[in-house]
Amino acid sequence: MPCYAEPAHALIGMAALHLHRAWTRPEGDFGYHAAMLEAVNARHLLAAQRYGAAAFAARSAFEAACRHEARAIEAYALATLPFAQELAGDVTPAHTMRLRAFEAFATSRDAVIARHLPVA
């Protein structure tokens, strides 16, 4: 049986990279990168499922990576939102899109996990 650790880490890294790209791209690219992120997530979780008992360890590692990314996005949004509100008198479109991207990421991650891995 091939070693699962390397593919798992590589795919988690790819998911994080796609999320980072979605976060830093112009507003028009969010949907595209969200779809890519979900595809990467699904491939990772389906691969994890093939390894039986290793799936639970892979799921834990994947969820930890997701939580780390989500906390980073949320912290950035919360830290910069007051400045955007002060400067613009309201929430800027860029912050609105970033918050929507964060929500879409969390929803996509939870949906992919629910579809492809059994509940512990």
N, CA, C and O atoms as CSV, one atom per row, in Angstrom:
chain,resi,resn,atom,element,x,y,z
A,1,MET,N,N,0.857,-1.184,0.000
A,1,MET,CA,C,0.000,0.000,0.000
A,1,MET,C,C,0.896,1.238,0.000
A,1,MET,O,O,1.841,1.306,0.786
A,2,PRO,N,N,0.618,2.225,-0.871
A,2,PRO,CA,C,1.462,3.421,-0.908
A,2,PRO,C,C,1.319,4.248,0.365
A,2,PRO,O,O,0.320,4.156,1.077
A,3,CYS,N,N,2.328,5.046,0.631
A,3,CYS,CA,C,2.304,5.910,1.813
A,3,CYS,C,C,1.282,7.015,1.607
A,3,CYS,O,O,1.292,7.690,0.578
A,4,TYR,N,N,0.405,7.204,2.576
A,4,TYR,CA,C,-0.647,8.209,2.435
A,4,TYR,C,C,-0.197,9.596,2.886
A,4,TYR,O,O,-0.754,10.592,2.424
A,5,ALA,N,N,0.783,9.690,3.764
A,5,ALA,CA,C,1.141,10.984,4.359
A,5,ALA,C,C,1.512,12.023,3.307
A,5,ALA,O,O,1.046,13.160,3.372
A,6,GLU,N,N,2.335,11.650,2.352
A,6,GLU,CA,C,2.775,12.633,1.364
A,6,GLU,C,C,1.637,13.134,0.488
A,6,GLU,O,O,1.493,14.347,0.341
A,7,PRO,N,N,0.811,12.253,-0.111
A,7,PRO,CA,C,-0.305,12.783,-0.905
A,7,PRO,C,C,-1.253,13.636,-0.074
A,7,PRO,O,O,-1.748,14.656,-0.555
A,8,ALA,N,N,-1.512,13.232,1.166
A,8,ALA,CA,C,-2.428,14.010,2.006
A,8,ALA,C,C,-1.890,15.411,2.217
A,8,ALA,O,O,-2.618,16.391,2.054
A,9,HIS,N,N,-0.609,15.512,2.582
A,9,HIS,CA,C,-0.040,16.838,2.825
A,9,HIS,C,C,0.013,17.655,1.550
A,9,HIS,O,O,-0.218,18.864,1.576
A,10,ALA,N,N,0.314,17.009,0.440
A,10,ALA,CA,C,0.372,17.732,-0.836
A,10,ALA,C,C,-0.998,18.292,-1.203
A,10,ALA,O,O,-1.109,19.438,-1.639
A,11,LEU,N,N,-2.043,17.479,-1.026
A,11,LEU,CA,C,-3.378,17.936,-1.402
A,11,LEU,C,C,-3.909,18.987,-0.437
A,11,LEU,O,O,-4.599,19.917,-0.855
A,12,ILE,N,N,-3.594,18.849,0.853
A,12,ILE,CA,C,-3.974,19.901,1.797
A,12,ILE,C,C,-3.282,21.208,1.407
A,12,ILE,O,O,-3.887,22.279,1.435
A,13,GLY,N,N,-2.018,21.100,1.047
A,13,GLY,CA,C,-1.285,22.292,0.609
A,13,GLY,C,C,-1.891,22.906,-0.634
A,13,GLY,O,O,-1.968,24.129,-0.747
A,14,MET,N,N,-2.328,22.061,-1.584
A,14,MET,CA,C,-2.971,22.577,-2.796
A,14,MET,C,C,-4.260,23.298,-2.454
A,14,MET,O,O,-4.548,24.356,-3.014
A,15,ALA,N,N,-5.049,22.730,-1.529
A,15,ALA,CA,C,-6.293,23.378,-1.130
A,15,ALA,C,C,-6.006,24.740,-0.508
A,15,ALA,O,O,-6.690,25.721,-0.801
A,16,ALA,N,N,-4.991,24.794,0.353
A,16,ALA,CA,C,-4.623,26.059,0.978
A,16,ALA,C,C,-4.153,27.068,-0.058
A,16,ALA,O,O,-4.456,28.257,0.044
A,17,LEU,N,N,-3.416,26.596,-1.052
A,17,LEU,CA,C,-2.924,27.486,-2.110
A,17,LEU,C,C,-4.088,28.058,-2.912
A,17,LEU,O,O,-4.118,29.255,-3.199
A,18,HIS,N,N,-5.044,27.206,-3.274
A,18,HIS,CA,C,-6.203,27.698,-4.018
A,18,HIS,C,C,-6.992,28.705,-3.188
A,18,HIS,O,O,-7.477,29.706,-3.714
A,19,LEU,N,N,-7.118,28.437,-1.896
A,19,LEU,CA,C,-7.827,29.376,-1.027
A,19,LEU,C,C,-7.087,30.705,-0.987
A,19,LEU,O,O,-7.711,31.763,-1.068
A,20,HIS,N,N,-5.767,30.661,-0.863
A,20,HIS,CA,C,-4.984,31.888,-0.836
A,20,HIS,C,C,-5.150,32.662,-2.139
A,20,HIS,O,O,-5.284,33.886,-2.122
A,21,ARG,N,N,-5.141,31.960,-3.258
A,21,ARG,CA,C,-5.321,32.629,-4.549
A,21,ARG,C,C,-6.701,33.273,-4.635
A,21,ARG,O,O,-6.836,34.397,-5.118
A,22,ALA,N,N,-7.724,32.561,-4.167
A,22,ALA,CA,C,-9.072,33.132,-4.185
A,22,ALA,C,C,-9.135,34.390,-3.327
A,22,ALA,O,O,-9.820,35.356,-3.661
A,23,TRP,N,N,-8.410,34.356,-2.223
A,23,TRP,CA,C,-8.404,35.475,-1.285
A,23,TRP,C,C,-7.737,36.706,-1.874
A,23,TRP,O,O,-8.148,37.828,-1.578
A,24,THR,N,N,-6.716,36.518,-2.703
A,24,THR,CA,C,-5.921,37.634,-3.195
A,24,THR,C,C,-6.281,38.047,-4.623
A,24,THR,O,O,-5.719,39.012,-5.140
A,25,ARG,N,N,-7.194,37.344,-5.260
A,25,ARG,CA,C,-7.560,37.655,-6.640
A,25,ARG,C,C,-8.626,38.748,-6.690
A,25,ARG,O,O,-9.285,39.027,-5.688
A,26,PRO,N,N,-8.794,39.368,-7.870
A,26,PRO,CA,C,-9.898,40.323,-8.039
A,26,PRO,C,C,-11.240,39.637,-7.808
A,26,PRO,O,O,-11.345,38.412,-7.867
A,27,GLU,N,N,-12.248,40.435,-7.548
A,27,GLU,CA,C,-13.556,39.903,-7.171
A,27,GLU,C,C,-14.109,38.903,-8.179
A,27,GLU,O,O,-14.752,37.930,-7.786
A,28,GLY,N,N,-13.872,39.120,-9.465
A,28,GLY,CA,C,-14.428,38.246,-10.488
A,28,GLY,C,C,-13.927,36.817,-10.433
A,28,GLY,O,O,-14.556,35.929,-11.008
A,29,ASP,N,N,-12.812,36.568,-9.759
A,29,ASP,CA,C,-12.215,35.234,-9.745
A,29,ASP,C,C,-12.670,34.364,-8.575
A,29,ASP,O,O,-12.301,33.192,-8.511
A,30,PHE,N,N,-13.462,34.906,-7.650
A,30,PHE,CA,C,-13.796,34.137,-6.452
A,30,PHE,C,C,-14.544,32.852,-6.778
A,30,PHE,O,O,-14.228,31.797,-6.226
A,31,GLY,N,N,-15.543,32.925,-7.677
A,31,GLY,CA,C,-16.317,31.732,-7.992
A,31,GLY,C,C,-15.452,30.636,-8.595
A,31,GLY,O,O,-15.599,29.462,-8.255
A,32,TYR,N,N,-14.559,31.019,-9.483
A,32,TYR,CA,C,-13.670,30.057,-10.130
A,32,TYR,C,C,-12.792,29.360,-9.109
A,32,TYR,O,O,-12.665,28.135,-9.130
A,33,HIS,N,N,-12.188,30.124,-8.218
A,33,HIS,CA,C,-11.286,29.525,-7.245
A,33,HIS,C,C,-12.039,28.732,-6.182
A,33,HIS,O,O,-11.525,27.735,-5.674
A,34,ALA,N,N,-13.248,29.164,-5.842
A,34,ALA,CA,C,-14.051,28.374,-4.900
A,34,ALA,C,C,-14.354,27.004,-5.503
A,34,ALA,O,O,-14.315,25.995,-4.798
A,35,ALA,N,N,-14.656,26.960,-6.809
A,35,ALA,CA,C,-14.925,25.688,-7.471
A,35,ALA,C,C,-13.663,24.825,-7.503
A,35,ALA,O,O,-13.733,23.615,-7.288
A,36,MET,N,N,-12.519,25.440,-7.771
A,36,MET,CA,C,-11.265,24.684,-7.772
A,36,MET,C,C,-10.976,24.128,-6.389
A,36,MET,O,O,-10.541,22.985,-6.251
A,37,LEU,N,N,-11.220,24.945,-5.357
A,37,LEU,CA,C,-10.973,24.506,-3.987
A,37,LEU,C,C,-11.839,23.296,-3.658
A,37,LEU,O,O,-11.363,22.328,-3.065
A,38,GLU,N,N,-13.107,23.355,-4.043
A,38,GLU,CA,C,-13.979,22.221,-3.747
A,38,GLU,C,C,-13.505,20.966,-4.477
A,38,GLU,O,O,-13.552,19.869,-3.920
A,39,ALA,N,N,-13.052,21.121,-5.711
A,39,ALA,CA,C,-12.555,19.967,-6.461
A,39,ALA,C,C,-11.333,19.363,-5.784
A,39,ALA,O,O,-11.219,18.141,-5.686
A,40,VAL,N,N,-10.427,20.203,-5.320
A,40,VAL,CA,C,-9.234,19.710,-4.625
A,40,VAL,C,C,-9.636,19.012,-3.335
A,40,VAL,O,O,-9.134,17.932,-3.025
A,41,ASN,N,N,-10.547,19.631,-2.580
A,41,ASN,CA,C,-11.025,19.032,-1.335
A,41,ASN,C,C,-11.625,17.655,-1.593
A,41,ASN,O,O,-11.328,16.696,-0.880
A,42,ALA,N,N,-12.470,17.563,-2.616
A,42,ALA,CA,C,-13.139,16.302,-2.919
A,42,ALA,C,C,-12.125,15.222,-3.305
A,42,ALA,O,O,-12.237,14.077,-2.869
A,43,ARG,N,N,-11.137,15.591,-4.124
A,43,ARG,CA,C,-10.116,14.613,-4.511
A,43,ARG,C,C,-9.347,14.124,-3.283
A,43,ARG,O,O,-9.068,12.933,-3.147
A,44,HIS,N,N,-9.011,15.056,-2.397
A,44,HIS,CA,C,-8.276,14.679,-1.185
A,44,HIS,C,C,-9.094,13.718,-0.332
A,44,HIS,O,O,-8.584,12.693,0.121
A,45,LEU,N,N,-10.360,14.050,-0.116
A,45,LEU,CA,C,-11.178,13.237,0.775
A,45,LEU,C,C,-11.516,11.880,0.164
A,45,LEU,O,O,-11.592,10.876,0.873
A,46,LEU,N,N,-11.716,11.853,-1.145
A,46,LEU,CA,C,-11.956,10.557,-1.789
A,46,LEU,C,C,-10.708,9.680,-1.704
A,46,LEU,O,O,-10.805,8.472,-1.485
A,47,ALA,N,N,-9.544,10.289,-1.878
A,47,ALA,CA,C,-8.298,9.530,-1.737
A,47,ALA,C,C,-8.160,9.016,-0.311
A,47,ALA,O,O,-7.747,7.876,-0.097
A,48,ALA,N,N,-8.503,9.848,0.662
A,48,ALA,CA,C,-8.417,9.438,2.058
A,48,ALA,C,C,-9.329,8.247,2.332
A,48,ALA,O,O,-8.966,7.322,3.058
A,49,GLN,N,N,-10.518,8.289,1.739
A,49,GLN,CA,C,-11.483,7.219,1.980
A,49,GLN,C,C,-10.953,5.873,1.486
A,49,GLN,O,O,-11.241,4.834,2.081
A,50,ARG,N,N,-10.186,5.890,0.408
A,50,ARG,CA,C,-9.637,4.649,-0.151
A,50,ARG,C,C,-8.665,3.968,0.808
A,50,ARG,O,O,-8.420,2.767,0.697
A,51,TYR,N,N,-8.116,4.726,1.742
A,51,TYR,CA,C,-7.124,4.162,2.648
A,51,TYR,C,C,-7.742,3.658,3.950
A,51,TYR,O,O,-7.017,3.363,4.901
A,52,GLY,N,N,-9.065,3.555,4.006
A,52,GLY,CA,C,-9.732,2.952,5.147
A,52,GLY,C,C,-9.463,3.674,6.459
A,52,GLY,O,O,-9.892,4.813,6.645
A,53,ALA,N,N,-8.744,3.004,7.381
A,53,ALA,CA,C,-8.513,3.551,8.715
A,53,ALA,C,C,-7.742,4.866,8.663
A,53,ALA,O,O,-7.885,5.708,9.549
A,54,ALA,N,N,-6.942,5.039,7.646
A,54,ALA,CA,C,-6.175,6.292,7.532
A,54,ALA,C,C,-7.081,7.484,7.247
A,54,ALA,O,O,-6.663,8.631,7.406
A,55,ALA,N,N,-8.320,7.222,6.826
A,55,ALA,CA,C,-9.235,8.311,6.486
A,55,ALA,C,C,-9.487,9.222,7.679
A,55,ALA,O,O,-9.589,10.438,7.518
A,56,PHE,N,N,-9.589,8.651,8.862
A,56,PHE,CA,C,-9.893,9.486,10.028
A,56,PHE,C,C,-8.724,10.394,10.374
A,56,PHE,O,O,-8.926,11.549,10.749
A,57,ALA,N,N,-7.504,9.885,10.253
A,57,ALA,CA,C,-6.332,10.720,10.486
A,57,ALA,C,C,-6.238,11.798,9.414
A,57,ALA,O,O,-5.900,12.945,9.706
A,58,ALA,N,N,-6.538,11.428,8.176
A,58,ALA,CA,C,-6.502,12.403,7.083
A,58,ALA,C,C,-7.565,13.465,7.281
A,58,ALA,O,O,-7.329,14.647,7.032
A,59,ARG,N,N,-8.736,13.038,7.730
A,59,ARG,CA,C,-9.815,14.003,7.971
A,59,ARG,C,C,-9.400,14.986,9.055
A,59,ARG,O,O,-9.648,16.185,8.924
A,60,SER,N,N,-8.779,14.506,10.112
A,60,SER,CA,C,-8.333,15.394,11.189
A,60,SER,C,C,-7.307,16.401,10.682
A,60,SER,O,O,-7.376,17.586,11.008
A,61,ALA,N,N,-6.361,15.926,9.887
A,61,ALA,CA,C,-5.337,16.820,9.340
A,61,ALA,C,C,-5.969,17.840,8.402
A,61,ALA,O,O,-5.616,19.019,8.422
A,62,PHE,N,N,-6.907,17.376,7.579
A,62,PHE,CA,C,-7.576,18.267,6.636
A,62,PHE,C,C,-8.373,19.328,7.381
A,62,PHE,O,O,-8.294,20.510,7.047
A,63,GLU,N,N,-9.140,18.919,8.387
A,63,GLU,CA,C,-9.950,19.871,9.134
A,63,GLU,C,C,-9.067,20.868,9.883
A,63,GLU,O,O,-9.413,22.045,9.986
A,64,ALA,N,N,-7.932,20.405,10.406
A,64,ALA,CA,C,-7.010,21.326,11.085
A,64,ALA,C,C,-6.481,22.373,10.111
A,64,ALA,O,O,-6.376,23.551,10.453
A,65,ALA,N,N,-6.147,21.939,8.894
A,65,ALA,CA,C,-5.677,22.888,7.877
A,65,ALA,C,C,-6.780,23.877,7.528
A,65,ALA,O,O,-6.518,25.070,7.371
A,66,CYS,N,N,-8.007,23.394,7.405
A,66,CYS,CA,C,-9.137,24.272,7.104
A,66,CYS,C,C,-9.351,25.288,8.226
A,66,CYS,O,O,-9.566,26.473,7.971
A,67,ARG,N,N,-9.287,24.808,9.473
A,67,ARG,CA,C,-9.487,25.724,10.602
A,67,ARG,C,C,-8.404,26.798,10.631
A,67,ARG,O,O,-8.675,27.963,10.921
A,68,HIS,N,N,-7.173,26.390,10.325
A,68,HIS,CA,C,-6.065,27.346,10.312
A,68,HIS,C,C,-6.312,28.420,9.253
A,68,HIS,O,O,-6.157,29.611,9.525
A,69,GLU,N,N,-6.696,28.001,8.047
A,69,GLU,CA,C,-6.965,28.958,6.977
A,69,GLU,C,C,-8.139,29.854,7.346
A,69,GLU,O,O,-8.088,31.066,7.143
A,70,ALA,N,N,-9.197,29.256,7.890
A,70,ALA,CA,C,-10.388,30.032,8.243
A,70,ALA,C,C,-10.072,31.072,9.312
A,70,ALA,O,O,-10.535,32.210,9.232
A,71,ARG,N,N,-9.282,30.682,10.312
A,71,ARG,CA,C,-8.912,31.643,11.367
A,71,ARG,C,C,-8.096,32.795,10.797
A,71,ARG,O,O,-8.277,33.946,11.193
A,72,ALA,N,N,-7.198,32.485,9.867
A,72,ALA,CA,C,-6.372,33.535,9.262
A,72,ALA,C,C,-7.239,34.518,8.482
A,72,ALA,O,O,-7.046,35.730,8.571
A,73,ILE,N,N,-8.189,33.997,7.722
A,73,ILE,CA,C,-9.074,34.869,6.940
A,73,ILE,C,C,-9.945,35.702,7.865
A,73,ILE,O,O,-10.087,36.911,7.682
A,74,GLU,N,N,-10.524,35.048,8.853
A,74,GLU,CA,C,-11.413,35.751,9.765
A,74,GLU,C,C,-10.659,36.834,10.537
A,74,GLU,O,O,-11.159,37.946,10.708
A,75,ALA,N,N,-9.456,36.502,10.999
A,75,ALA,CA,C,-8.654,37.482,11.744
A,75,ALA,C,C,-8.324,38.687,10.870
A,75,ALA,O,O,-8.397,39.829,11.323
A,76,TYR,N,N,-7.958,38.425,9.611
A,76,TYR,CA,C,-7.640,39.531,8.700
A,76,TYR,C,C,-8.876,40.393,8.468
A,76,TYR,O,O,-8.805,41.620,8.534
A,77,ALA,N,N,-10.012,39.745,8.197
A,77,ALA,CA,C,-11.237,40.495,7.919
A,77,ALA,C,C,-11.647,41.332,9.123
A,77,ALA,O,O,-12.014,42.499,8.981
A,78,LEU,N,N,-11.583,40.734,10.305
A,78,LEU,CA,C,-11.982,41.465,11.513
A,78,LEU,C,C,-11.010,42.596,11.834
A,78,LEU,O,O,-11.419,43.657,12.307
A,79,ALA,N,N,-9.725,42.368,11.575
A,79,ALA,CA,C,-8.727,43.393,11.880
A,79,ALA,C,C,-8.820,44.584,10.935
A,79,ALA,O,O,-8.592,45.722,11.346
A,80,THR,N,N,-9.152,44.331,9.677
A,80,THR,CA,C,-9.139,45.408,8.683
A,80,THR,C,C,-10.501,46.042,8.451
A,80,THR,O,O,-10.577,47.142,7.902
A,81,LEU,N,N,-11.570,45.384,8.849
A,81,LEU,CA,C,-12.906,45.919,8.596
A,81,LEU,C,C,-13.131,47.291,9.224
A,81,LEU,O,O,-13.672,48.169,8.551
A,82,PRO,N,N,-12.741,47.524,10.489
A,82,PRO,CA,C,-12.959,48.862,11.059
A,82,PRO,C,C,-12.264,49.974,10.272
A,82,PRO,O,O,-12.796,51.076,10.140
A,83,PHE,N,N,-11.071,49.675,9.751
A,83,PHE,CA,C,-10.362,50.683,8.966
A,83,PHE,C,C,-11.109,50.967,7.663
A,83,PHE,O,O,-11.235,52.116,7.240
A,84,ALA,N,N,-11.597,49.904,7.042
A,84,ALA,CA,C,-12.352,50.084,5.799
A,84,ALA,C,C,-13.622,50.883,6.061
A,84,ALA,O,O,-13.979,51.758,5.272
A,85,GLN,N,N,-14.301,50.591,7.157
A,85,GLN,CA,C,-15.528,51.316,7.490
A,85,GLN,C,C,-15.223,52.786,7.775
A,85,GLN,O,O,-15.970,53.675,7.366
A,86,GLU,N,N,-14.120,53.029,8.480
A,86,GLU,CA,C,-13.754,54.402,8.826
A,86,GLU,C,C,-13.404,55.205,7.575
A,86,GLU,O,O,-13.817,56.357,7.434
A,87,LEU,N,N,-12.640,54.591,6.668
A,87,LEU,CA,C,-12.209,55.300,5.465
A,87,LEU,C,C,-13.349,55.503,4.475
A,87,LEU,O,O,-13.476,56.572,3.878
A,88,ALA,N,N,-14.168,54.491,4.304
A,88,ALA,CA,C,-15.218,54.543,3.285
A,88,ALA,C,C,-16.579,54.937,3.848
A,88,ALA,O,O,-17.515,55.214,3.098
A,89,GLY,N,N,-16.679,54.960,5.175
A,89,GLY,CA,C,-17.976,55.238,5.772
A,89,GLY,C,C,-18.888,54.030,5.757
A,89,GLY,O,O,-20.029,54.095,6.213
A,90,ASP,N,N,-18.382,52.932,5.233
A,90,ASP,CA,C,-19.170,51.700,5.139
A,90,ASP,C,C,-18.203,50.559,4.821
A,90,ASP,O,O,-16.991,50.764,4.739
A,91,VAL,N,N,-18.749,49.365,4.646
A,91,VAL,CA,C,-17.918,48.221,4.277
A,91,VAL,C,C,-17.585,48.332,2.786
A,91,VAL,O,O,-18.474,48.566,1.968
A,92,THR,N,N,-16.326,48.167,2.437
A,92,THR,CA,C,-15.926,48.261,1.028
A,92,THR,C,C,-16.333,46.992,0.280
A,92,THR,O,O,-16.483,45.932,0.888
A,93,PRO,N,N,-16.510,47.097,-1.035
A,93,PRO,CA,C,-16.842,45.883,-1.811
A,93,PRO,C,C,-15.796,44.781,-1.651
A,93,PRO,O,O,-16.143,43.600,-1.618
A,94,ALA,N,N,-14.519,45.158,-1.552
A,94,ALA,CA,C,-13.479,44.139,-1.404
A,94,ALA,C,C,-13.648,43.359,-0.105
A,94,ALA,O,O,-13.508,42.136,-0.097
A,95,HIS,N,N,-13.947,44.053,0.994
A,95,HIS,CA,C,-14.147,43.349,2.262
A,95,HIS,C,C,-15.397,42.481,2.210
A,95,HIS,O,O,-15.414,41.366,2.733
A,96,THR,N,N,-16.441,42.999,1.575
A,96,THR,CA,C,-17.662,42.206,1.446
A,96,THR,C,C,-17.369,40.920,0.683
A,96,THR,O,O,-17.813,39.844,1.082
A,97,MET,N,N,-16.620,41.030,-0.417
A,97,MET,CA,C,-16.296,39.848,-1.206
A,97,MET,C,C,-15.417,38.882,-0.420
A,97,MET,O,O,-15.587,37.667,-0.522
A,98,ARG,N,N,-14.493,39.403,0.351
A,98,ARG,CA,C,-13.617,38.517,1.129
A,98,ARG,C,C,-14.400,37.788,2.213
A,98,ARG,O,O,-14.160,36.607,2.466
A,99,LEU,N,N,-15.328,38.480,2.849
A,99,LEU,CA,C,-16.159,37.815,3.852
A,99,LEU,C,C,-17.044,36.757,3.188
A,99,LEU,O,O,-17.248,35.678,3.745
A,100,ARG,N,N,-17.565,37.065,2.008
A,100,ARG,CA,C,-18.366,36.069,1.277
A,100,ARG,C,C,-17.511,34.876,0.890
A,100,ARG,O,O,-17.965,33.734,0.960
A,101,ALA,N,N,-16.272,35.138,0.482
A,101,ALA,CA,C,-15.378,34.032,0.118
A,101,ALA,C,C,-15.114,33.141,1.333
A,101,ALA,O,O,-15.078,31.916,1.210
A,102,PHE,N,N,-14.929,33.754,2.502
A,102,PHE,CA,C,-14.717,32.984,3.725
A,102,PHE,C,C,-15.931,32.101,4.019
A,102,PHE,O,O,-15.787,30.923,4.348
A,103,GLU,N,N,-17.133,32.685,3.896
A,103,GLU,CA,C,-18.349,31.916,4.147
A,103,GLU,C,C,-18.492,30.780,3.139
A,103,GLU,O,O,-18.868,29.664,3.501
A,104,ALA,N,N,-18.188,31.072,1.856
A,104,ALA,CA,C,-18.289,30.039,0.815
A,104,ALA,C,C,-17.292,28.922,1.071
A,104,ALA,O,O,-17.609,27.748,0.883
A,105,PHE,N,N,-16.080,29.282,1.502
A,105,PHE,CA,C,-15.067,28.274,1.802
A,105,PHE,C,C,-15.545,27.353,2.921
A,105,PHE,O,O,-15.454,26.131,2.803
A,106,ALA,N,N,-16.058,27.939,4.012
A,106,ALA,CA,C,-16.519,27.127,5.137
A,106,ALA,C,C,-17.660,26.209,4.713
A,106,ALA,O,O,-17.689,25.039,5.094
A,107,THR,N,N,-18.602,26.732,3.928
A,107,THR,CA,C,-19.737,25.934,3.469
A,107,THR,C,C,-19.267,24.810,2.557
A,107,THR,O,O,-19.702,23.667,2.697
A,108,SER,N,N,-18.380,25.135,1.623
A,108,SER,CA,C,-17.856,24.132,0.690
A,108,SER,C,C,-17.108,23.042,1.436
A,108,SER,O,O,-17.299,21.858,1.162
A,109,ARG,N,N,-16.255,23.435,2.382
A,109,ARG,CA,C,-15.474,22.465,3.151
A,109,ARG,C,C,-16.395,21.511,3.901
A,109,ARG,O,O,-16.196,20.296,3.866
A,110,ASP,N,N,-17.406,22.059,4.580
A,110,ASP,CA,C,-18.314,21.224,5.361
A,110,ASP,C,C,-19.121,20.293,4.458
A,110,ASP,O,O,-19.358,19.136,4.807
A,111,ALA,N,N,-19.543,20.802,3.291
A,111,ALA,CA,C,-20.321,19.975,2.368
A,111,ALA,C,C,-19.482,18.833,1.807
A,111,ALA,O,O,-19.960,17.704,1.694
A,112,VAL,N,N,-18.245,19.123,1.462
A,112,VAL,CA,C,-17.367,18.086,0.906
A,112,VAL,C,C,-17.090,17.014,1.951
A,112,VAL,O,O,-17.137,15.822,1.645
A,113,ILE,N,N,-16.805,17.425,3.169
A,113,ILE,CA,C,-16.558,16.465,4.248
A,113,ILE,C,C,-17.791,15.591,4.473
A,113,ILE,O,O,-17.674,14.374,4.609
A,114,ALA,N,N,-18.969,16.209,4.511
A,114,ALA,CA,C,-20.197,15.453,4.744
A,114,ALA,C,C,-20.466,14.446,3.621
A,114,ALA,O,O,-20.942,13.340,3.877
A,115,ARG,N,N,-20.160,14.830,2.384
A,115,ARG,CA,C,-20.425,13.939,1.249
A,115,ARG,C,C,-19.455,12.777,1.163
A,115,ARG,O,O,-19.845,11.678,0.770
A,116,HIS,N,N,-18.203,12.998,1.522
A,116,HIS,CA,C,-17.167,12.029,1.165
A,116,HIS,C,C,-16.558,11.244,2.324
A,116,HIS,O,O,-15.852,10.264,2.085
A,117,LEU,N,N,-16.806,11.636,3.551
A,117,LEU,CA,C,-16.234,10.869,4.665
A,117,LEU,C,C,-17.309,10.526,5.684
A,117,LEU,O,O,-18.214,11.323,5.928
A,118,PRO,N,N,-17.214,9.358,6.273
A,118,PRO,CA,C,-18.193,8.992,7.309
A,118,PRO,C,C,-17.985,9.814,8.570
A,118,PRO,O,O,-16.878,10.269,8.856
A,119,VAL,N,N,-19.052,9.995,9.310
A,119,VAL,CA,C,-18.961,10.711,10.578
A,119,VAL,C,C,-18.276,9.810,11.596
A,119,VAL,O,O,-18.583,8.621,11.687
A,120,ALA,N,N,-17.341,10.381,12.364
A,120,ALA,CA,C,-16.585,9.577,13.346
A,120,ALA,C,C,-17.503,9.125,14.468
A,120,ALA,O,O,-17.060,8.440,15.390
